Amino acid sequence: MPKVIHFEINADDIGRAVHFYREAFSWEVEKWGAELKYWLAKTGADDQPGISGAIMSRFNPKASTINTIEVPSFEEYAKKIRDAGGKQLTDKTNIPGVGDYAYFEDTEGNIFGILQPAAG
C-alpha cells in the first residue's frame, strides 16, 4: 500500500518560513540545489517515527502543504488517480537520483505528489 513519505510546505516568503520552522520547532533546514527555491527540512532523527520534508516557493495559489506518496509505478498510479477523478497538474519530472515525480489534484482540490523512486 503506498504511503506518505515526504511533505512540502508552500511559502510566499521562503526566508520567513524557514526562519519560522527553525525557531518554532528547531528543524534543521538547508537549501537543496543551487538554483532551486527548495529547502530540505529535517524534522527529527532518522530512527524516530515521522517524516521529513521541505519548504518551497508556492507554485499554485491553492497549494499549502503537499504530501508525497511513494508508488511502485508512476504510470500505473497516474492512471489510477485520473480514473478516480483526479487531475495531473505537472508533467512527470525525473529528479536524478530520486525518481519520477509529478503533482496531482484530488477530487476536493487538494494537491499532492507521487514519486516512483529511482532504481537503486
C-alpha positions, 0 to 999 in steps of 0.5 A: 500500500503506498504511503506518505513519505515526504511533505512540502510546505508552500511559502510566499516568503521562503526566508520567513518560513524557514526562519519560522520552522527553525525557531518554532520547532528547531528543524534543521533546514538547508537549501537543496540545489543551487538554483532551486527555491527548495529547502530540505527540512529535517524534522527529527532523527532518522530512527524516530517515527515521522517524516521529513520534508521541505519548504518551497516557493508556492507554485499554485495559489491553492497549494499549502502543504503537499504530501508525497506518496511513494508508488511502485509505478508512476504510470500505473498510479497516474492512471489510477488517480485520473480514473478516480477523478483526479487531475495531473497538474505537472508533467512527470519530472525525473529528479536524478537520483530520486525518481519520477515525480509529478503533482496531482489534484484530488477530487476536493482540490487538494494537491499532492505528489507521487514519486516512483523512486529511482532504481537503486 
